[in-house]
Amino acid sequence: CRILHLPVMLGYLTVGILIGPHALAWIPDAEGTRHLAEFGVVFLMFSIGLEFSLPRLVSMRSTVFGLGGAQVLLSMAFVMAVALLLGHGWVSGIALGGALAMSSTAIVSKMLAERLELQSLHGRQIIGVLLFQDLAVVPLLILIPAFGGNGGGPALSLGIALFKAILALAVLLYFGQRLLRPWFHLVARQKSSELMMLNVLLITLGLAYLTEIAGLSLALGAFLAGMLISETEYRYQVEEDIKPFRDVLLGLFFVNIGMLLDVRAVGADFGWVVLVLLGLVGGKILLVALLGRLFGNDPSVAMRTGIGLAQGGEFGFVLLSLAGGLNLVEGHALQVVLAAM
């Protein structure tokens, strides 16, 4: 894929489809494989937490929370309405809506950087929407496991999950900021890159483990770890140190997503796959372009922004995988949406 100048994610997904249980069956669909692939999401969310910048959000607030918020909420509402019309539950609609609303931060930001368009008007609009999408993943990572909770119904499960999330945020951000900086100073004084790496892994995986014990998700804890470390002066060193782990494990996650796809089922429902694909790309272009015009952009900027955000994204795969694992999305619908994305 690199030789052909295609996104690397496509290569990982293709490998997953080929070696998975529905094709060559070289690797079975085992719990251990899925668990290992989860660490890719952990490090992806950790990286997003590291890049979380409150001043940047404030400076772009109208684009991030206005255009970005409208795009995510309207996309989710539309998908949920379609899901209800087709006889799926509203919980399934929210999960599918969240997955399809996301665009690829990794691919789009890289493409804009290569074309020197990051500071162009449409580039700033695209980055603002992607920032909101990255933030929107956090509540969705709380909501989806809550809907899959046992007993008490979705409303009670959701209330408990939100209470746990607010408590975790308050405790970690209050105590974490006070403890982390002196701890990192102590580690840095030892002048050992090995010790620094072990320390980063301890904090990232430790917080991910704590939030999973609390009934939330591994990814939420990793995001909080990234946020805490972003407040220290070691942020850029940590980002560089963690990159090899993140890229390799994220590759494994995309291979695992590819393994979920049943090519025979896709062939049987090819019409539906094409319909969802056209709806995803065409619907996003139209929605973002119209919203762009409402927010005062000229037609060419609005259309460029819509085209830039028209694809599915890595967080969509994360949310789809989570919803599928909790049986919130029926198998036939999962295969169609996965194939289209």
N, C-alpha and C positions, 0 to 999 in steps of 0.2 A: 504493500500500500504506500509506503514511503517512496519507493521507486516510481510509482504511478502518480505521486502527488495527491493521494487520497487521504482522508482522515484515518489515523491509526486505529481509532475505535472500530471502524468498518472491518479491518483485518482481524481484530480480536473476536468480533461477533461472528465472522465467517468461520473462523477456526472452531468456535464453540458449536456452531450449527453442524459442522462436519464431524467432530469427534464425539458429539453428545449422544444420548440414548436413542434419539429419534432418527439418526443417520448411521454412521459407522459403528456407533456404540463402543468406542474405545474406552470411554470413561462413563461409569454409571452415574445416575442422578442421585448421589449420596449426600446425606446430611453434612458429612465432613467437608465435602467440596464446597457446599454452599456457605458453611461457617467460615472457611478460609477466605472465600471471596468477599465476605462481609467486611473484612479488614481493609479492602480497597475503598469501600464507602467511608469507613472510619477516617482514613487518611485524607480522602477528598474533602470531607466535612471539616477536618482539622485545618486544611489549607484555606478553606473559605473563612473559617474563624480567624485565622492569622491575618487575612486581608481585610477583615471587617474594620472599617474606619468610620467612626462617628462624624468627624469633620467633613469627610467626603460625602456622606449621606446627607448632611445638613446642606451642603453647597449645591447638591443636585436634587433636593427634596421634591420639587415640583415634577421633575421627570420620573424619579424613582417611585414616589408614592402616588403621583397623579396618573401618568401614562402607564407605569409598570403595574400599579395596583388595579387600575381599570382593566388592563389586558388579562391579568391572571384571574380576577374575579368573574369577568364576563365570559372568558373561555371556559372556566369551570361550570358556570351557570348553564351555558349552552350545551356542554357535553352531558351534564346531569339531566337536563330536559330531554335530550335525545335518548339517554339511557332509560329514563322512566317511560318514554313512549314505546321503547322496544321491550318493556317488561322487566327490566332490571331494577333492583332496589336503589334507594337514594344513597345508601352507603357506597354501593358499587359505583354509582354515578360520581360521587365526590372523589373516590380513589382514581377513577379513569380520567376525570376532569383535571385533577392535579397533575397526573402524569402527562397528559396531552398539552397542558398549558405551558410546560417548561420548554425552553430552547437550550441549545448547547453553548454554555459559557466558554468552554475550552476551545471549541472549533471556531466560534464566531469572533471571540476576542483575538485569537491567533490570526485569523484571516484579516481582520481590521488592522492589526499591527503590521502584517506583511505588506498591506496595500497603503500604509501610512495614512489611514483614515480614522484613527482613534480620536483625533481632535476635530474632525469634520462635524458638521451639524448632525447628520444622520448617525455618525459614529457615537457621538455623545448620547443621542436618544437611545440607541441600541444598548449601550453600556448601562444606562440608567435603568432600562427595563430588565436587563439581565441581573442587575444588583437586586431588584425587588424579587425576582424569581428565586435567587439564591436565598434571600431572607424568608420567602414564603415556604421554602422546603422545611424550615425548622418547625413551624406549627403543624405542617402536614405530617411530619415524622412523629408528632405527638398524637395527632388526631387518628391516623390510620390504625396504629396498634390499639388505641382506645376503642375503636369500633369493633376490633377483633377480640375484645376482652370478654371474659366469661361471667355471666350472671349480672343481674341488675339492669340489663338493657343498655343500649348505646348511650343514652343521656347520662346515666349514672357513671358509666365507664369513662365517658368524656370528661365529666366534672372531676372525677378522681384524678385522671391523667393531667388535667390542667392545673389542679392544686399541687400535684407532685412536681410538675414542671416549674411552676412559679416558686415553690419552696426550694427546689434544686438551684434555680437561677439566683435567688436571693442569697442563699448560703454560700454557694461557690463564688459569686462575684464579690460578696462582702468579705469573706475570709480569704478567698483565693488571692485577691489582689494584695492583701497584706502579707501573706505568707510566701507568695511565689517569687517576688523580686529578691528578698534576702536569700532565699534558697538558691536561686540561680547565681547570685553573686558568690555564694559559697562553692558551688560546683565549678564556676568559671575560674576561681582562684587556683583550682587544682591543675589547670592547664592540660586537661586530658580530653581529647575529642571523643574518645571512647566513652568516658564517663558522662559527657554532655549528651551524647546520643542515647545512652541507656536512660538518662534522666528524662529526656523528651518522650521516649517510648513509655516509661513508667507513668508519666503524667497523662499522656494521651490515652493509652489503653486502660489505665486505672480509672480515669473519669468516665470513659466509655462503659467500663464494667459496672461502675456505681449506678449510672443512669439505667443500665439494663436491669440491674437488681431491683431498682425502683419501679420497674414495669414500663419504662419509656423505651428508648432505643439506644443502641451503641453509638449511632451517628450523632445524636444530640449531645452526648457527653464529649465526643471528640470536638464538636463545634465549640462547646464551652471551653475546652482546654486551649483551643486555638485562640479564642477571644482573650483568655487570661494571659497567654504568652505574648499576644500582640501588644499588650500594655507595657511590656518590658523592653529593654534596649537590645535584647538577644533575638528579637523577632526575625531579622533577615538571615542571621546565621542558622537559626532553627529551620527556617523555610528551605534553605539550601541543603541542610543535612537530611531533611525528611523526604526530599524530592524523589530519590531512587526507590525508597520503600513505597511511596504513594504511587508512582508510575507503574511499577511492577505489579503491585497488588490490585491496582485499578484495572490493569490489563486482565488480570485473573478474574475480576468481577465481570467484565464484559464478555469474557469467554464463557463464564457461567450463565450469563443472560442468553447468549447464543444457544447454549445447551437446552434451554427451556423451549426453544422454538421447534415445533413439530412440522416439518416441511410438508408431510402428507396432508395434515389438517389445513395448512395454508392453501395447498392446491385445491382442496375440496371447497374452500371458502374464498377463492381468489377474487370473486366479484366484490365481496364485502371488504376484502383487504384494499382493493383499488379505491372503493368508495370512501373508506376511512382515510386513506392516503390523500385523496383529493380534498376531502373535508379538512384534514389537518393543515395541509399546505395552503390551499385556497382560502380556507376560513381564517387562518392566522394573518395572511397577507391583507385580506379585506378588513378584518377587525382592527389590526394595528394601523393600517393606512387611514381608516375612518377616524380612529381615536387621535392619530397624529394631526389630522386636519382640525379636529375639535380643539386640540391643544395649541393651535395657531401655527403649525408648520405648513410650508408651501407644499403643493402636490408632489413634487419630485422627492423632497426629503421624506414625506410621509410614506411614499411608495417604497423608497430605498430601505426605510426602517422596517416596513412590513416584510419585504423580501428577506432582509437580514435575520429576521426572527421566525421565519416560516417553518423551520425544521423541528424535529423532536430533539430531546437532549439527554445527557447522561443522568440528570436527576429524575427525568421521566422514567428511565429504566430502574432507578433506585426505588421510586414509589410503586411502580408496577410490580417489581419483584417482592416488595414488602406486602402489598395487597394480595398478590397471588399466594404467598406463603401463609397468609392468614385466612385463605379461602374467601376473601371478600369479593373477588371477581370470579365469575363462572368461567370454566376452562375454555369454552368456545370463544367467548368475548376476549379473554386474555390472549389467546393465540392470534386473533385478528388484529388487535391493537398492537401487540408486540411486533407482528410482521409489518404493519404499516409504519410504525416508528423506525 
